[in-house]
Amino acid sequence: MVREGEKQLRYKEQRSKEAIEMAMQANWHEAVEINKEIIEVFPQDVDTYNRLGRAYMELGQYPLSREAYQRAAKLDPYNAIASRNLRRLNDLKDSGQFEIETDKVEPQRFIEEIGKTGVVTLEDLAPKEKRASTVAGDKAVLKINGSYLVAESSRGEYLGRVESKHAPRLIRLMLGGNQYSAVVVKSTAEGMTVMVREIFQDPSQVGKLSFPPKGMEEFRAYGSDKLTKIEGDEEDDDPGYTIIGGDEVEVLAEEADELEDDTGNDDE
């Protein structure tokens, strides 16, 4: 027979997972409700107060956010998450600003001509508790790590690596001088996708598309709209990412709407 204490711990674990999932989906209203329910049963749980504080912050309910973080700090005076966010809230109050700046990116900024923008899937993901600090719409940073192309949050937290089917091409272009910006368009417990945009093309890379159409690399010659196939640089028939253009833009824009690692892990 399962003891009452064990049942409560299982309840806490399950509901905490649900709260994290809601945060990863940017469903902050539901996240608030779930964390409040957990607190009713576990009123001394620091992690839950941190999650609640983040959810309230995202909703712009700063007094309630401050109250939650203050409770977390009282329970654990050395809790870095609570302390850091209380400083942010105090700075907000002192400056007279009405909104805390976040690392959100408007997906419309990524709408560009075909070949310069695409959506890639991350693999070898960080634990979901770590990734919970990054949600759809947040900036991401691409970095070369040996033979891998990894994605990090704007705070330098590892999120995952661009799938090996596509990373080599982007790495070659980056080593050649190209520059890219990125934004998270989908973040769930099971996976994460990132929209990548070429923001600078090195002169040495002219004629090389970052996201070529199926079966070929194409380039648009200066002063010409003619697309030309470059021999010897074939791509797989299925590129595995989404080419941004046409109706696809609207779908992705709808998807891209710090749970500061509110689970008590490294967090912003």
C-alpha positions as CSV (number, residue, x, y, z in Angstrom):
1,M,0.0,0.0,0.0
2,V,1.4,3.4,-1.0
3,R,1.9,5.7,1.9
4,E,0.3,9.2,1.9
5,G,3.7,10.9,1.8
6,E,4.7,9.0,-1.3
7,K,1.4,9.9,-3.0
8,Q,2.0,13.5,-2.3
9,L,5.5,13.4,-3.7
10,R,4.3,11.8,-6.9
11,Y,1.6,14.4,-7.1
12,K,4.2,17.2,-6.8
13,E,6.5,15.6,-9.4
14,Q,3.7,15.2,-11.9
15,R,2.2,18.7,-11.4
16,S,5.7,20.2,-11.5
17,K,6.2,18.6,-14.9
18,E,2.9,20.0,-16.1
19,A,3.9,23.5,-14.8
20,I,7.2,23.3,-16.7
21,E,5.4,22.1,-19.8
22,M,2.9,25.1,-19.6
23,A,5.8,27.5,-19.3
24,M,7.6,26.0,-22.3
25,Q,4.4,26.6,-24.3
26,A,4.2,30.1,-22.9
27,N,0.9,29.2,-21.4
28,W,1.5,31.5,-18.4
29,H,-2.1,31.6,-17.1
30,E,-2.2,27.8,-16.8
31,A,1.3,27.8,-15.3
32,V,0.1,30.2,-12.6
33,E,-2.8,27.9,-11.7
34,I,-0.8,24.7,-11.5
35,N,2.0,26.3,-9.4
36,K,-0.6,27.7,-7.0
37,E,-2.2,24.3,-6.6
38,I,1.3,22.8,-5.8
39,I,1.8,25.5,-3.2
40,E,-1.4,24.6,-1.5
41,V,0.0,21.1,-0.8
42,F,3.7,22.1,-0.5
43,P,3.8,25.7,0.9
44,Q,7.6,25.5,1.5
45,D,8.6,24.5,-2.0
46,V,11.1,27.1,-3.3
47,D,11.1,25.9,-6.9
48,T,7.4,26.3,-7.2
49,Y,7.5,29.9,-5.9
50,N,10.2,30.6,-8.5
51,R,8.1,29.2,-11.3
52,L,5.1,31.2,-10.0
53,G,7.2,34.3,-9.9
54,R,8.3,33.8,-13.5
55,A,4.7,33.2,-14.7
56,Y,3.4,36.3,-13.1
57,M,6.3,38.3,-14.5
58,E,5.5,37.1,-18.0
59,L,1.9,38.2,-17.5
60,G,3.0,41.6,-16.4
61,Q,1.6,41.1,-12.9
62,Y,4.8,42.4,-11.2
63,P,3.5,42.9,-7.6
64,L,2.4,39.2,-7.6
65,S,5.7,38.2,-9.2
66,R,7.6,40.1,-6.5
67,E,5.5,38.5,-3.8
68,A,6.3,35.0,-5.1
69,Y,10.0,35.6,-5.4
70,Q,10.1,37.2,-1.9
71,R,8.6,34.1,-0.5
72,A,11.2,31.9,-2.3
73,A,14.0,34.2,-1.0
74,K,12.6,33.9,2.6
75,L,12.6,30.1,2.4
76,D,16.0,30.1,0.8
77,P,18.0,33.3,1.4
78,Y,20.8,32.1,-0.9
79,N,18.6,31.2,-3.8
80,A,20.1,32.9,-6.8
81,I,17.0,32.7,-9.0
82,A,14.8,34.6,-6.5
83,S,17.5,37.1,-5.7
84,R,18.2,37.9,-9.4
85,N,14.6,38.4,-10.3
86,L,13.9,40.5,-7.2
87,R,16.7,42.8,-8.4
88,R,15.1,43.0,-11.8
89,L,11.7,43.8,-10.3
90,N,13.2,46.4,-8.1
91,D,15.1,48.0,-11.0
92,L,11.8,48.1,-12.9
93,K,10.1,49.9,-9.9
94,D,13.0,52.3,-9.5
95,S,13.2,53.2,-13.2
96,G,9.5,53.8,-13.5
97,Q,9.3,51.5,-16.5
98,F,6.2,49.5,-17.1
99,E,7.6,46.4,-18.7
100,I,10.6,44.2,-18.2
101,E,12.7,43.8,-21.4
102,T,12.9,40.2,-22.6
103,D,14.8,38.4,-25.3
104,K,11.7,38.0,-27.5
105,V,12.0,38.3,-31.2
106,E,9.2,39.2,-33.6
107,P,9.0,36.2,-36.0
108,Q,8.1,38.6,-38.8
109,R,11.7,39.9,-38.7
110,F,12.8,36.6,-40.0
111,I,10.6,36.6,-43.1
112,E,13.1,36.8,-46.0
113,E,13.6,35.6,-49.5
114,I,13.9,31.8,-50.0
115,G,17.4,30.6,-49.4
116,K,18.3,32.8,-46.5
117,T,15.9,31.6,-43.8
118,G,14.8,28.2,-42.6
119,V,13.7,26.2,-39.6
120,V,15.8,23.4,-38.2
121,T,15.2,20.9,-35.5
122,L,17.5,20.6,-32.5
123,E,18.7,17.2,-31.3
124,D,20.7,16.0,-28.3
125,L,18.6,18.4,-26.3
126,A,19.4,19.8,-22.8
127,P,17.1,18.4,-20.1
128,K,13.6,19.9,-20.3
129,E,14.0,21.4,-16.9
130,K,17.0,23.4,-18.3
131,R,15.2,24.3,-21.6
132,A,12.2,25.5,-19.7
133,S,13.9,28.9,-19.3
134,T,13.7,29.4,-23.1
135,V,10.3,29.5,-24.8
136,A,8.9,30.3,-28.3
137,G,9.9,33.7,-29.4
138,D,13.2,33.8,-27.4
139,K,16.4,34.6,-29.1
140,A,18.9,31.8,-29.7
141,V,22.6,31.9,-30.6
142,L,24.3,29.5,-32.9
143,K,27.9,28.5,-32.0
144,I,30.4,26.1,-33.6
145,N,31.6,23.5,-31.2
146,G,34.1,21.2,-33.0
147,S,32.1,19.4,-35.7
148,Y,28.8,20.4,-34.1
149,L,26.7,23.5,-34.4
150,V,25.0,24.1,-31.1
151,A,22.2,26.4,-30.1
152,E,22.3,28.4,-26.9
153,S,19.9,30.7,-25.2
154,S,20.8,34.4,-25.1
155,R,22.1,33.7,-21.6
156,G,24.6,31.2,-22.9
157,E,22.7,28.1,-21.8
158,Y,23.0,25.0,-24.0
159,L,19.7,24.1,-25.7
160,G,20.7,21.4,-28.2
161,R,22.6,21.0,-31.5
162,V,21.4,21.4,-35.0
163,E,20.8,18.0,-36.5
164,S,23.8,16.6,-38.3
165,K,22.1,16.5,-41.6
166,H,22.2,20.2,-41.9
167,A,24.9,21.5,-39.5
168,P,27.9,20.9,-41.7
169,R,26.6,23.3,-44.4
170,L,25.9,26.1,-41.9
171,I,29.3,25.5,-40.2
172,R,31.1,25.8,-43.6
173,L,29.3,29.0,-44.3
174,M,29.9,30.4,-40.8
175,L,33.6,29.5,-41.1
176,G,33.6,31.3,-44.4
177,G,32.3,34.5,-42.8
178,N,28.6,34.3,-42.9
179,Q,26.6,35.5,-39.8
180,Y,23.2,34.2,-38.6
181,S,20.5,35.2,-36.1
182,A,18.0,32.7,-34.6
183,V,14.8,32.5,-32.7
184,V,13.0,29.6,-31.0
185,V,9.7,28.9,-32.8
186,K,8.6,25.8,-30.9
187,S,9.7,24.5,-27.5
188,T,8.1,21.5,-25.8
189,A,9.2,18.8,-23.4
190,E,9.8,16.6,-26.4
191,G,11.6,18.9,-28.8
192,M,12.7,22.3,-30.0
193,T,12.9,24.0,-33.4
194,V,14.8,27.1,-34.2
195,M,14.3,29.6,-37.1
196,V,17.6,30.6,-38.6
197,R,18.2,33.7,-40.7
198,E,21.3,34.7,-42.7
199,I,22.0,38.3,-41.7
200,F,25.4,38.7,-43.4
201,Q,26.9,36.9,-46.4
202,D,30.6,37.1,-46.7
203,P,31.8,38.0,-50.3
204,S,33.6,34.7,-50.4
205,Q,30.2,32.9,-50.0
206,V,28.4,34.6,-52.8
207,G,26.3,32.1,-54.8
208,K,25.9,29.8,-51.8
209,L,22.4,29.7,-50.3
210,S,22.1,29.0,-46.6
211,F,18.9,27.0,-47.2
212,P,18.9,25.8,-50.8
213,P,15.8,24.4,-52.5
214,K,15.6,20.6,-52.8
215,G,18.3,18.9,-54.8
216,M,20.5,21.9,-55.6
217,E,22.4,24.9,-54.4
218,E,21.3,28.0,-56.2
219,F,22.5,31.5,-56.4
220,R,21.1,34.7,-57.7
221,A,23.7,36.5,-59.8
222,Y,24.2,40.2,-59.3
223,G,21.8,42.2,-61.5
224,S,19.9,39.0,-62.5
225,D,17.0,37.1,-61.2
226,K,18.2,33.9,-62.9
227,L,18.8,31.0,-60.6
228,T,21.8,28.8,-61.4
229,K,22.7,25.3,-60.1
230,I,26.2,25.0,-58.8
231,E,27.8,21.7,-59.7
232,G,29.3,19.4,-57.1
233,D,27.4,20.7,-54.1
234,E,24.3,18.6,-54.1
235,E,21.9,18.4,-51.2
236,D,19.6,15.6,-50.2
237,D,16.2,15.6,-51.8
238,D,14.6,16.2,-48.5
239,P,16.3,19.2,-46.9
240,G,14.7,18.5,-43.5
241,Y,14.0,22.1,-42.7
242,T,11.3,24.5,-43.7
243,I,12.0,26.9,-46.4
244,I,10.4,30.2,-45.4
245,G,8.2,31.7,-48.0
246,G,4.6,32.0,-49.1
247,D,1.9,30.6,-46.9
248,E,4.5,28.8,-44.7
249,V,5.4,32.2,-43.1
250,E,2.0,32.7,-41.6
251,V,2.1,29.2,-40.0
252,L,5.5,29.8,-38.5
253,A,4.6,33.3,-37.3
254,E,1.6,31.9,-35.4
255,E,3.9,29.3,-33.7
256,A,6.5,31.8,-32.5
257,D,4.6,33.5,-29.8
258,E,13.7,32.9,-18.4
259,L,10.9,30.2,-17.3
260,E,14.2,31.4,-15.8
261,D,15.1,27.9,-15.1
262,D,12.4,28.3,-12.4
263,T,13.0,24.7,-11.5
264,G,15.9,25.8,-9.3
265,N,18.5,25.1,-11.9
266,D,20.7,27.7,-13.6
267,D,18.3,30.4,-14.6
268,E,17.8,33.9,-15.6
